[in-house]
Every structure is written in C-alpha cells, then in structure tokens.
Amino acid sequence: MGRKKLPIGIEFFEHFKRDHFYYVDKTGFIRDLLNTRGSVNLFTRPRRFGKSLNMDMLKTFFEIGTDPSLFDGLEIAGEKELCEQHLGKYPVISISLKDVEGLDFQTACGMLGITAGKEARRFKFLLESDKLMPYEKEKLIRLMKGDFEKEIDLYNSLGFLTELLFTYYGIPVIVLIDEYDVPLDKAYRHGYYPEMVALIRSLFSQVLKTNKSLYFAVITGCLQIARESIFTGLNNFKVRTISDVDFAEYFGFTDREVREMLQYYGVEDRFADVKEWYDGYRFGNTDVYCPWDVINQCDKMRAKKNSPMESHWENSSSNAIVRDLIQDSTDAARTEIETLISGGCIEKTLIPELTYTDLDSEDQGLRQSYLWSVLYSAGYLTDSGEPDGRIHRLVIPNKEVLGIYQDRIYSWFRVRVTGNTEKWQKFCTALETGNAEEVERIFNTFLEDSISIRDTFVRKEMKENFYHGLLLGLLTAEGRWLVRSNAESGIGYTDIMLEIPSKDIGCVIEVKYAENGAFDSACREAMHQIEDGRYVTALRNNNMQIIHKYGIACCKKSCKVLYSKE
C-alpha cells in the first residue's frame, strides 16, 4: 500500500482509517475533555482549524455501537481505563448549524428544522421501542419529517430527542453542536438577528439547561457570543477560547506535526516556506499552524515539489471583517493597521464576549474595539506573547494573512483614489504623456491619504511588493490599458508593464523601496534595472511607438519618480 492520502475536506473521523487518509492524532482531546469538562463546554476557534473533525471524533468515540478499532494505535488507546469506561457507552446527538441560514428568518427556521429532522432520523429505531408512548412516537415522526405544528416544537427538538434517548437507553445523552454561531452571523447580515438570537436561546435552553437527560454538551464556533444573549442561566458552563492554555494543541498543527507530515510526503525541505506562510497563531501558550493551509499546500508540493506557496484559508471566506475595519477606520486605526502590516504589534483591550449588534454601535471608538476583538477571535490577528488580562499585544500571524490585509488595502485605496475622477484622470494623462513631475506630485497626494508600510525590520522585498501592489491596483482600474505585473521582458521580469494600444504607447515601471528615505539612489537603481534587464524589449516587439520608463521609489507616505523616454 502506498502513501496515505491527504485529508482535504475530510470531516468524518471513521473515513481516516477506512479510506487510508493521513491523520494527525488529536485524540488526547477526549481524555482532557473528560478530565476537565463542565456540563456545557464551548470551544471557540477560527474557521478551518479542525473543530468539525474533532466534534465527529467525539461522536465516534462516545456513541453506542461505535467501532473501537478506529482508535487502535492512537493516543487515546493508551488510556485503557478511560476507554473501558467511556468508549461506545453513550447515546450522542450531533448536529452542525453551518447550513442554518437564509435571506429571511422563516427560511432559516426551515433550515434548522431540516437539520434537526436529519439528526432525528438517525434514531428511527426508537419507533420500534415499547418504551416510548404513542404520542412520543407521533411527535418523533413529525420531527423526522421536519413537520412542526408549533414553533415551540422546533425550539424543543433537541431537548425532546435527549428525553427519548434517555428513556430508551437509561443513559444520559452527550450533545454536540458544531458551528453554533453561523446562524447568528447570517442573521446579522440579512437583517433578522434579534429573531435568530431568540430562536437559538430557546433551542439551547431547552436542551442544555436543567436537563436530567443530558450528560454533557460540547459546542464549537468562531466567536464567543455574550452569555446573556444566548447562554442565559447555564450552570457549570466552561468556555475555552484561543487565549486559554487548556486544549490549545488540539486545534491546529504544531511544529512537530507539520515537520512529520512534510517528511512523510517527502517535502521536508519546504518547511521554512510552510512556516512563514501558515504558522504564527498563538493559542494559549502554544504556537500552531492553520491545518487547512498545511494540508492543501502539502498536497500541491507532493505533486510538484517546487509548487509556489498559495493562500488556502483566505479563500474559505469573504474576509469581509478586514474590509470593514479598513473602510471604517479612524486616523488612529489606520496608523495601527500600518504598524501591523509593517510587522509590528499593537496593544488592544479586547472584549471576550460579543453580540453582532455591537458592530453597529454609533460610538465609532467602541465599534472599532469590537472589530479588533472579532479580528482576533476569527484568526486575522494573534497574540505576541502572553496577554495581561484583557490587554493583548496583537500581530498579524503569517504571510498569508498579511496578504489578506494588503489585498483589502489595495481595493480600498483603488476605490478611494479613482473616486476623485478629476485627479485620477490627471494622473493617467501624466503617466501616458511622460509628465514625470506630475506623476510624482499626484502619486504623493494619493500616498498621503493611504495606509502605508513603515520603515521597520520587514524585508525590503516585502516593502517593495506592498507599493508595487498599490500602484498595480490603481493602474488596472483604467480599463483602456493593458497592465501586466512581473512580466517577462528582455532578460528579466519588470515590475509593471503597461500598454495603451489605441495610442501605441507603452510604459515600463520599476518600483523600489527607499531605505531610510534614500529616494535618489533607489530611483537610480530602478532605472539601471530597466536598462540592464532590457525591459523595453517586449514593448518594442509589440510595436509600441512611444515607450516611457519610470523608476519609482517609495518610503512611508512619499515617493520620487525618475523618468526617461526610449
């Protein structure tokens, strides 16, 4: 048998052994949960950090009728007494709320009914039991069909299932609820948040509060929603966030686990790249990688060892929260964003418990505080060292997430600049006519109003890439121009190559970062590179009659332009 397959998108624990997938052993989570659990246990982690797989692992371990051999050779198998006492010994209700959404509240309610009904159908054997009363069977059939006579039947659906299972087995039930905050997020975006809060509060209250049929519950999500919002009145309620030391290593991959995976697939020499792009998250006192990134990139490198690094986590969400922060930023917030993208850290007092309506606060400062807190919980920022209570020193975790910020900054900058049509058109005219002084003057005014990268320890290459991205984003907004980035020409690759076909005009632009404000030498270096690399070759071959050459040096919020004409 060859190498195991990489588990891209695999969320069912039994599939790892059955279908020969690579598994990073997180079964120690089961032991630690049993040893420290409360009645209700909430775990918050960013998306794509293994929450759903861990939940299915719990279901597989605890549920009556499970296959014990699935855990052979894993860490939990060494806990003999614990396995004898708990492995395959409980009825388990396991649902995910990830699909409970809709453009309106009624549709979302319907999706919740479908989710509850699907789980109820797993227990259709209860209909054959003489332990259940006829009216209980009738109600169960309606639940299986998603037929709710009254709203209260939907609210009590999970609580009702725990009662039936406890009646049948005489054993209290374990309840697992994954992605609990997704319905709230969708409701907030579509305008029915108060109604969804009331629904989730009632659903949880019926199943989690003073329920003798419940053994314990585990809930997962990205954000810790305020207790008084949906967790009202729960006793022995334990919350483990990304700030907590307990359970930190069970969500995400550690250095050792990443090294072992890369070695298994023969790409261990790419470890430094993987670390730069996907490491940097700090949960409690543990440094972890995003597992979704590592698995997807390892698969690319397994097929082609020198595959370029890619953003995978970024593409699993709209990343709207970063856009909101930038668009809604105060001058102070913009300065802090500059510090972050320059590799620095900022100090913030974070709010651990949130409600989505907090994001609509009329107090802009308060709204910004909530945004920073959401960015932290959702994985766009992480701790640099140990927090001091609620005070956190925050950094961008890695190169992939840095790219998310930069892309949103480029988009914001392009919209902001091109919104001033008169100034934007003057800039375009100056560029295509070779008016370097006007290009420099206008671009400086653009930069003054932008978010910029600071003169810090960040590599010069990364600083140049930032300004390259800003300028590229602007130029691509002019629909009449053909704009290429890192285009091959002559004996090298020019930063930006621009053609105006209707006028047979071409431009070669080389962007440099002016270390310590050394604009003149940086401009000269850019122009030498254009000449030495013969970057105008491609434009000549495309019959451009006029060719402008620009060496542009940037530092902080300033630039200088050197020009020559071919």
C-alpha positions as CSV (number, residue, x, y, z in Angstrom):
1,M,0.0,0.0,0.0
2,G,1.3,3.4,-1.0
3,R,1.3,6.6,1.0
4,K,-1.8,7.7,2.7
5,K,-4.0,10.3,1.0
6,L,-4.1,13.9,2.4
7,P,-7.4,14.5,4.1
8,I,-8.6,17.6,2.2
9,G,-12.1,18.4,3.4
10,I,-12.5,15.1,5.3
11,E,-14.7,15.8,8.4
12,F,-15.7,12.2,9.3
13,F,-13.4,10.5,11.7
14,E,-14.1,7.0,10.5
15,H,-13.1,7.8,7.0
16,F,-9.4,8.2,8.0
17,K,-8.9,4.6,8.7
18,R,-11.4,3.2,6.3
19,D,-10.2,5.2,3.3
20,H,-6.5,5.4,4.2
21,F,-6.1,9.1,5.0
22,Y,-3.3,10.7,6.9
23,Y,-4.4,11.6,10.4
24,V,-2.7,14.0,12.8
25,D,-3.6,12.4,16.2
26,K,-5.7,14.7,18.3
27,T,-7.4,12.0,20.4
28,G,-5.8,13.3,23.6
29,F,-8.6,15.9,23.4
30,I,-11.0,13.2,24.5
31,R,-9.0,12.5,27.7
32,D,-8.6,16.1,28.6
33,L,-12.2,16.8,28.0
34,L,-13.4,14.0,30.3
35,N,-11.0,15.1,33.0
36,T,-11.9,18.8,33.0
37,R,-15.3,19.2,31.4
38,G,-18.3,21.2,32.6
39,S,-21.9,20.4,31.9
40,V,-21.7,22.7,28.8
41,N,-18.3,23.2,27.1
42,L,-17.8,25.9,24.5
43,F,-14.7,25.9,22.3
44,T,-14.1,28.9,20.1
45,R,-11.5,28.8,17.3
46,P,-11.1,30.4,13.8
47,R,-12.6,28.6,10.8
48,R,-10.7,25.7,9.3
49,F,-8.8,24.8,12.5
50,G,-10.3,21.3,12.9
51,K,-13.4,22.0,15.0
52,S,-15.7,19.9,12.9
53,L,-13.4,16.9,12.7
54,N,-12.8,17.0,16.5
55,M,-16.5,17.0,17.0
56,D,-17.0,14.0,14.8
57,M,-14.1,12.3,16.7
58,L,-16.0,12.8,19.9
59,K,-19.2,11.4,18.4
60,T,-17.3,8.4,17.1
61,F,-15.7,7.7,20.4
62,F,-18.7,8.1,22.7
63,E,-21.6,6.8,20.7
64,I,-23.1,3.4,21.4
65,G,-22.3,1.0,18.6
66,T,-19.0,2.5,17.6
67,D,-16.1,0.5,16.2
68,P,-13.4,0.6,18.9
69,S,-10.8,-0.4,16.3
70,L,-11.0,3.1,14.8
71,F,-8.9,4.3,17.8
72,D,-6.3,1.5,17.7
73,G,-2.8,2.9,17.7
74,L,-3.9,6.4,18.6
75,E,-3.0,8.3,21.8
76,I,-6.4,7.7,23.5
77,A,-6.0,3.9,23.1
78,G,-3.2,4.1,25.8
79,E,-5.9,5.3,28.3
80,K,-7.2,1.8,29.0
81,E,-9.4,2.5,32.0
82,L,-10.9,5.6,30.4
83,C,-11.7,3.7,27.2
84,E,-13.3,0.8,29.1
85,Q,-15.5,3.3,30.9
86,H,-16.5,5.6,28.1
87,L,-15.7,4.2,24.6
88,G,-19.0,3.4,22.9
89,K,-21.1,3.9,26.1
90,Y,-23.4,6.9,25.4
91,P,-26.2,8.0,23.1
92,V,-25.0,11.0,21.2
93,I,-26.8,13.8,19.4
94,S,-24.5,15.6,16.9
95,I,-25.6,18.5,14.7
96,S,-23.9,21.2,12.8
97,L,-25.6,24.6,12.4
98,K,-23.4,25.6,9.4
99,D,-26.3,25.4,7.0
100,V,-28.9,27.2,9.1
101,E,-29.2,30.3,7.1
102,G,-31.5,32.2,4.7
103,L,-32.3,35.6,3.3
104,D,-35.2,35.7,5.8
105,F,-36.0,34.3,9.3
106,Q,-38.6,31.9,8.0
107,T,-36.1,30.3,5.6
108,A,-33.5,30.0,8.3
109,C,-36.1,28.3,10.6
110,G,-36.8,25.9,7.9
111,M,-33.1,25.0,7.5
112,L,-32.9,24.4,11.3
113,G,-35.9,22.1,11.0
114,I,-34.2,20.2,8.2
115,T,-31.0,19.9,10.3
116,A,-32.9,18.7,13.4
117,G,-35.0,16.3,11.3
118,K,-31.9,14.7,9.7
119,E,-30.4,14.0,13.1
120,A,-33.7,12.6,14.4
121,R,-33.8,10.1,11.5
122,R,-30.7,8.5,12.8
123,F,-32.8,7.3,15.7
124,K,-35.7,5.8,13.8
125,F,-35.2,2.6,15.7
126,L,-36.9,4.3,18.6
127,L,-40.2,3.9,16.8
128,E,-40.0,0.1,17.3
129,S,-39.5,0.5,21.1
130,D,-42.2,-0.2,23.6
131,K,-40.5,2.2,26.0
132,L,-41.9,5.2,24.1
133,M,-45.5,6.3,24.4
134,P,-47.6,6.5,21.2
135,Y,-47.8,10.3,21.4
136,E,-43.9,10.5,21.7
137,K,-43.6,8.3,18.6
138,E,-46.0,10.6,16.7
139,K,-44.0,13.7,17.7
140,L,-40.8,11.9,16.7
141,I,-42.2,11.1,13.3
142,R,-43.2,14.8,12.8
143,L,-39.7,15.8,13.9
144,M,-38.1,13.3,11.4
145,K,-40.3,14.9,8.7
146,G,-39.5,18.4,9.7
147,D,-43.2,19.0,10.4
148,F,-43.5,21.4,13.3
149,E,-47.1,22.1,14.4
150,K,-45.9,24.9,16.6
151,E,-42.7,27.0,16.9
152,I,-42.1,25.5,20.3
153,D,-41.7,22.1,18.7
154,L,-38.7,23.4,16.8
155,Y,-37.3,25.1,19.9
156,N,-37.6,21.8,21.9
157,S,-36.4,19.5,19.1
158,L,-33.0,18.7,20.6
159,G,-34.3,18.6,24.2
160,F,-37.1,16.2,23.1
161,L,-34.5,13.9,21.4
162,T,-32.5,13.7,24.6
163,E,-35.6,12.7,26.6
164,L,-36.4,9.9,24.1
165,L,-32.8,8.6,24.1
166,F,-32.6,8.7,27.8
167,T,-35.9,6.8,28.1
168,Y,-34.7,4.2,25.7
169,Y,-31.2,3.6,27.0
170,G,-31.4,4.7,30.6
171,I,-28.1,6.5,30.0
172,P,-27.8,10.4,29.8
173,V,-27.0,11.8,26.4
174,I,-24.0,13.7,25.1
175,V,-24.9,16.6,22.8
176,L,-22.5,18.0,20.3
177,I,-23.4,21.3,18.5
178,D,-20.9,22.5,15.8
179,E,-20.7,26.0,14.2
180,Y,-23.3,27.4,16.7
181,D,-22.6,31.0,15.7
182,V,-23.1,30.6,11.9
183,P,-26.9,31.2,12.1
184,L,-26.3,34.4,14.1
185,D,-23.7,35.7,11.6
186,K,-26.0,35.1,8.7
187,A,-29.0,36.6,10.5
188,Y,-27.0,39.7,11.3
189,R,-26.0,40.1,7.6
190,H,-29.6,39.6,6.4
191,G,-31.4,41.7,9.0
192,Y,-33.2,39.2,11.3
193,Y,-30.6,39.0,14.1
194,P,-33.0,39.6,17.1
195,E,-35.3,36.8,15.9
196,M,-32.4,34.3,15.4
197,V,-31.0,35.2,18.9
198,A,-34.3,34.3,20.4
199,L,-34.5,31.1,18.5
200,I,-31.0,29.9,19.4
201,R,-31.5,30.9,23.0
202,S,-34.7,28.9,23.3
203,L,-33.2,25.9,21.5
204,F,-30.2,25.9,23.8
205,S,-32.2,26.5,26.9
206,Q,-34.5,23.5,26.2
207,V,-31.6,21.1,25.7
208,L,-28.8,22.4,27.9
209,K,-30.5,24.0,31.0
210,T,-31.7,21.8,33.9
211,N,-32.0,18.7,31.6
212,K,-31.6,15.4,33.6
213,S,-31.4,13.6,30.2
214,L,-28.1,15.4,29.4
215,Y,-24.7,14.0,30.4
216,F,-22.7,16.9,29.0
217,A,-22.6,19.1,25.8
218,V,-19.8,20.4,23.6
219,I,-20.4,23.4,21.4
220,T,-18.0,25.0,18.9
221,G,-17.9,28.2,17.0
222,C,-15.7,31.1,15.9
223,L,-16.9,33.8,18.3
224,Q,-17.9,33.8,22.0
225,I,-21.4,35.2,21.9
226,A,-22.3,37.1,25.1
227,R,-23.6,34.8,27.7
228,E,-26.7,36.9,28.5
229,S,-27.5,36.8,24.7
230,I,-28.0,33.0,24.2
231,F,-26.4,31.1,27.1
232,T,-28.6,32.6,29.8
233,G,-28.9,30.6,33.0
234,L,-26.5,27.8,32.2
235,N,-24.7,26.3,35.2
236,N,-21.2,24.8,35.1
237,F,-20.6,26.5,31.7
238,K,-17.0,26.3,30.6
239,V,-15.5,28.4,27.8
240,R,-12.2,27.7,26.1
241,T,-11.1,30.5,23.8
242,I,-7.9,30.9,21.8
243,S,-6.5,32.7,24.8
244,D,-6.8,29.7,27.1
245,V,-3.9,27.3,27.7
246,D,-6.1,24.2,28.0
247,F,-6.8,22.3,24.8
248,A,-4.6,24.7,22.8
249,E,-2.7,21.9,20.9
250,Y,-5.9,20.1,19.7
251,F,-7.0,22.8,17.2
252,G,-4.3,23.4,14.6
253,F,-1.0,21.7,13.9
254,T,2.2,22.1,16.0
255,D,5.7,22.5,14.6
256,R,6.4,18.8,15.2
257,E,3.2,17.7,13.5
258,V,3.9,19.8,10.4
259,R,7.5,18.5,10.2
260,E,6.3,14.9,10.4
261,M,3.7,15.4,7.7
262,L,6.1,17.1,5.3
263,Q,8.7,14.4,5.9
264,Y,6.1,11.7,5.3
265,Y,5.3,13.2,1.8
266,G,9.0,13.8,1.0
267,V,8.8,17.6,1.0
268,E,10.5,18.4,4.4
269,D,12.9,20.9,2.7
270,R,9.9,23.2,2.2
271,F,9.3,23.5,6.0
272,A,10.6,27.1,6.1
273,D,8.2,28.2,3.4
274,V,5.2,26.5,5.2
275,K,6.2,28.1,8.5
276,E,6.4,31.6,7.0
277,W,3.1,31.3,5.3
278,Y,0.9,29.3,7.7
279,D,2.4,29.4,11.2
280,G,2.3,32.2,13.8
281,Y,-1.1,31.6,15.5
282,R,-0.8,31.5,19.3
283,F,-3.4,29.6,21.2
284,G,-2.8,29.9,24.9
285,N,0.9,29.3,25.1
286,T,1.1,27.0,22.0
287,D,2.2,28.1,18.6
288,V,0.1,26.5,15.9
289,Y,-0.3,26.4,12.1
290,C,-3.6,26.5,10.2
291,P,-4.2,22.9,9.3
292,W,-6.3,23.7,6.2
293,D,-3.4,25.6,4.7
294,V,-0.8,22.9,5.6
295,I,-2.8,20.0,4.2
296,N,-3.7,21.8,0.9
297,Q,-0.2,23.1,0.4
298,C,1.4,19.8,1.2
299,D,-0.8,18.2,-1.4
300,K,0.4,20.8,-4.0
301,M,4.0,20.1,-3.1
302,R,3.5,16.3,-3.0
303,A,2.5,16.5,-6.7
304,K,5.1,19.2,-7.6
305,K,7.9,19.8,-5.0
306,N,8.6,23.4,-6.0
307,S,5.0,24.4,-6.2
308,P,4.6,28.1,-5.3
309,M,3.1,28.9,-1.9
310,E,-0.7,29.7,-2.1
311,S,-3.4,31.2,0.1
312,H,-5.9,28.5,1.0
313,W,-7.5,29.7,4.3
314,E,-8.2,33.1,2.7
315,N,-10.4,31.6,0.0
316,S,-12.6,29.8,2.5
317,S,-14.3,33.1,3.5
318,S,-15.2,36.6,2.1
319,N,-12.9,38.2,4.8
320,A,-15.4,41.0,5.0
321,I,-14.4,41.8,8.6
322,V,-10.9,43.1,7.4
323,R,-12.6,45.2,4.7
324,D,-15.0,46.6,7.3
325,L,-12.1,47.6,9.6
326,I,-10.2,49.4,6.8
327,Q,-13.3,51.1,5.3
328,D,-14.5,52.3,8.7
329,S,-11.0,53.2,10.0
330,T,-10.3,56.3,12.0
331,D,-6.9,58.0,11.7
332,A,-5.7,56.2,14.8
333,A,-6.9,52.8,13.4
334,R,-5.2,53.5,10.1
335,T,-1.9,54.1,11.9
336,E,-2.4,50.9,13.8
337,I,-3.0,49.0,10.6
338,E,0.2,50.5,9.2
339,T,2.1,49.2,12.3
340,L,0.6,45.7,11.8
341,I,1.4,45.3,8.0
342,S,4.9,46.6,8.8
343,G,5.5,43.6,11.1
344,G,4.9,45.5,14.3
345,C,2.4,44.8,17.1
346,I,-0.4,46.9,18.6
347,E,-1.8,46.8,22.2
348,K,-5.5,46.5,22.5
349,T,-8.1,45.8,25.2
350,L,-10.2,43.1,23.8
351,I,-13.8,42.3,24.5
352,P,-14.2,38.5,25.1
353,E,-18.0,38.3,24.8
354,L,-19.7,39.8,21.8
355,T,-23.0,40.3,20.2
356,Y,-23.2,41.1,16.5
357,T,-25.2,44.2,17.2
358,D,-22.1,45.6,18.9
359,L,-20.6,46.0,15.4
360,D,-23.4,48.6,14.7
361,S,-22.6,50.8,17.7
362,E,-23.0,54.5,17.0
363,D,-19.8,55.1,19.0
364,Q,-17.1,54.7,16.4
365,G,-14.4,54.1,19.0
366,L,-16.5,51.3,20.6
367,R,-17.3,49.9,17.2
368,Q,-13.5,49.8,16.4
369,S,-12.9,47.9,19.7
370,Y,-15.4,45.3,18.7
371,L,-13.9,45.0,15.3
372,W,-10.4,44.3,16.8
373,S,-11.9,41.7,19.1
374,V,-13.6,39.9,16.2
375,L,-10.4,40.1,14.1
376,Y,-8.6,38.4,17.0
377,S,-11.2,35.7,17.5
378,A,-11.5,35.0,13.8
379,G,-7.8,34.4,13.3
380,Y,-6.8,37.6,11.5
381,L,-4.7,38.7,14.5
382,T,-3.0,36.7,17.1
383,D,-1.1,37.2,20.4
384,S,2.5,38.2,20.6
385,G,3.4,36.9,24.0
386,E,1.1,36.3,26.9
387,P,-1.9,38.7,27.4
388,D,-2.1,40.9,30.5
389,G,-5.7,40.2,31.4
390,R,-7.8,41.6,28.6
391,I,-4.9,43.6,27.2
392,H,-3.3,41.9,24.2
393,R,-0.3,42.7,22.1
394,L,-1.5,41.8,18.6
395,V,0.3,40.9,15.4
396,I,-0.6,39.5,12.0
397,P,0.2,35.8,12.3
398,N,1.8,35.0,9.0
399,K,2.4,35.8,5.3
400,E,-0.9,34.5,4.1
401,V,-3.0,36.7,6.5
402,L,-0.7,39.7,5.7
403,G,-1.7,39.2,2.1
404,I,-5.4,39.4,3.1
405,Y,-4.8,42.8,4.7
406,Q,-2.8,44.0,1.7
407,D,-5.4,42.9,-0.8
408,R,-8.1,44.7,1.1
409,I,-5.9,47.8,1.4
410,Y,-5.3,47.8,-2.3
411,S,-9.0,47.5,-3.0
412,W,-9.9,50.3,-0.6
413,F,-7.1,52.5,-2.0
414,R,-8.2,52.0,-5.6
415,V,-11.8,52.9,-4.8
416,R,-10.7,55.9,-2.8
417,V,-8.3,57.3,-5.4
418,T,-10.5,56.7,-8.5
419,G,-13.4,58.2,-6.7
420,N,-11.8,61.6,-7.3
421,T,-12.3,61.4,-11.0
422,E,-10.6,64.7,-11.9
423,K,-7.4,63.9,-10.0
424,W,-7.4,60.3,-11.2
425,Q,-7.7,61.4,-14.9
426,K,-4.8,63.9,-14.4
427,F,-2.6,61.1,-13.1
428,C,-3.4,58.8,-16.0
429,T,-2.8,61.6,-18.5
430,A,0.6,62.4,-16.9
431,L,1.6,58.8,-17.0
432,E,0.8,58.3,-20.6
433,T,2.4,61.6,-21.7
434,G,5.6,61.1,-19.8
435,N,5.0,64.0,-17.4
436,A,7.1,62.6,-14.5
437,E,6.8,65.7,-12.3
438,E,3.0,65.5,-12.4
439,V,3.1,61.7,-11.8
440,E,5.2,62.2,-8.8
441,R,3.1,65.1,-7.4
442,I,-0.2,63.4,-7.8
443,F,1.0,60.0,-6.6
444,N,2.4,61.7,-3.5
445,T,-1.1,63.1,-2.7
446,F,-2.5,59.6,-3.1
447,L,0.0,58.2,-0.7
448,E,-0.6,60.9,1.9
449,D,-4.2,59.7,2.2
450,S,-3.3,56.0,2.2
451,I,-2.3,53.2,4.5
452,S,1.4,52.7,4.1
453,I,4.1,50.3,5.2
454,R,6.6,51.6,7.8
455,D,10.4,51.6,7.7
456,T,10.8,48.6,10.0
457,F,12.6,45.3,10.1
458,V,10.3,43.9,7.4
459,R,12.4,42.7,4.4
460,K,12.9,45.2,1.7
461,E,11.4,42.8,-0.9
462,M,8.1,42.8,1.1
463,K,8.1,46.6,1.3
464,E,8.6,46.9,-2.4
465,N,5.8,44.4,-3.0
466,F,3.4,46.5,-1.0
467,Y,3.9,49.6,-3.0
468,H,4.0,47.6,-6.2
469,G,0.6,46.3,-5.2
470,L,-0.8,49.7,-4.5
471,L,0.3,51.1,-7.9
472,L,-0.7,48.0,-9.8
473,G,-4.2,48.2,-8.3
474,L,-4.5,51.8,-9.4
475,L,-3.3,51.1,-13.0
476,T,-5.6,48.1,-13.5
477,A,-8.6,50.4,-12.7
478,E,-8.0,52.2,-16.1
479,G,-9.9,49.8,-18.4
480,R,-8.3,51.1,-21.6
481,W,-4.9,49.9,-20.6
482,L,-3.3,46.5,-20.8
483,V,-1.4,46.1,-17.5
484,R,0.8,43.2,-16.6
485,S,2.7,42.5,-13.4
486,N,6.1,40.8,-13.2
487,A,6.0,40.5,-17.0
488,E,8.9,38.8,-18.7
489,S,10.8,41.1,-21.0
490,G,14.4,41.2,-22.2
491,I,16.5,39.2,-19.7
492,G,14.3,39.7,-16.7
493,Y,10.9,40.5,-15.2
494,T,9.7,44.1,-14.9
495,D,7.5,45.1,-12.0
496,I,4.8,46.6,-14.2
497,M,4.4,46.8,-17.9
498,L,1.6,48.9,-19.4
499,E,0.3,49.2,-23.0
500,I,-2.1,51.7,-24.4
501,P,-3.0,50.0,-27.7
502,S,-5.1,52.8,-29.2
503,K,-2.1,55.2,-28.9
504,D,0.8,52.8,-29.4
505,I,2.2,53.9,-26.0
506,G,4.0,51.6,-23.6
507,C,5.3,52.1,-20.1
508,V,7.8,50.2,-18.0
509,I,7.6,50.8,-14.3
510,E,10.1,49.6,-11.7
511,V,9.2,50.1,-8.0
512,K,11.8,50.3,-5.3
513,Y,11.7,50.9,-1.6
514,A,13.8,53.9,-0.5
515,E,15.5,52.6,2.7
516,N,15.9,55.4,5.2
517,G,14.4,57.8,2.7
518,A,17.2,57.4,0.2
519,F,14.9,58.3,-2.8
520,D,17.6,59.3,-5.3
521,S,19.7,56.2,-5.1
522,A,16.6,54.0,-5.1
523,C,15.3,55.7,-8.3
524,R,18.7,55.3,-10.0
525,E,18.7,51.6,-9.0
526,A,15.3,51.2,-10.6
527,M,16.3,52.9,-13.9
528,H,19.5,50.9,-14.1
529,Q,17.5,47.7,-13.7
530,I,15.2,48.7,-16.5
531,E,18.2,49.4,-18.8
532,D,20.3,46.4,-17.7
533,G,17.4,44.0,-18.0
534,R,16.3,45.4,-21.4
535,Y,12.8,45.6,-20.1
536,V,11.6,47.6,-23.1
537,T,12.1,44.6,-25.4
538,A,8.6,43.3,-25.1
539,L,7.1,46.7,-25.8
540,R,9.2,47.1,-28.9
541,N,8.2,43.7,-30.1
542,N,4.5,44.7,-29.7
543,N,5.2,47.8,-31.9
544,M,4.8,50.4,-29.2
545,Q,5.9,53.7,-30.9
546,I,6.4,55.6,-27.6
547,I,7.9,54.0,-24.5
548,H,8.1,55.7,-21.1
549,K,10.4,54.4,-18.4
550,Y,9.7,55.1,-14.8
551,G,11.8,54.4,-11.8
552,I,9.6,55.0,-8.7
553,A,11.0,55.0,-5.2
554,C,8.6,54.9,-2.2
555,C,9.1,55.3,1.6
556,K,6.2,55.6,4.1
557,K,3.8,58.1,2.5
558,S,6.2,59.7,0.0
559,C,7.6,58.8,-3.4
560,K,10.0,60.1,-6.0
561,V,9.9,59.4,-9.8
562,L,12.8,59.3,-12.2
563,Y,12.0,59.2,-15.9
564,S,13.4,58.6,-19.3
565,K,11.9,58.1,-22.8
566,E,13.0,55.3,-25.1
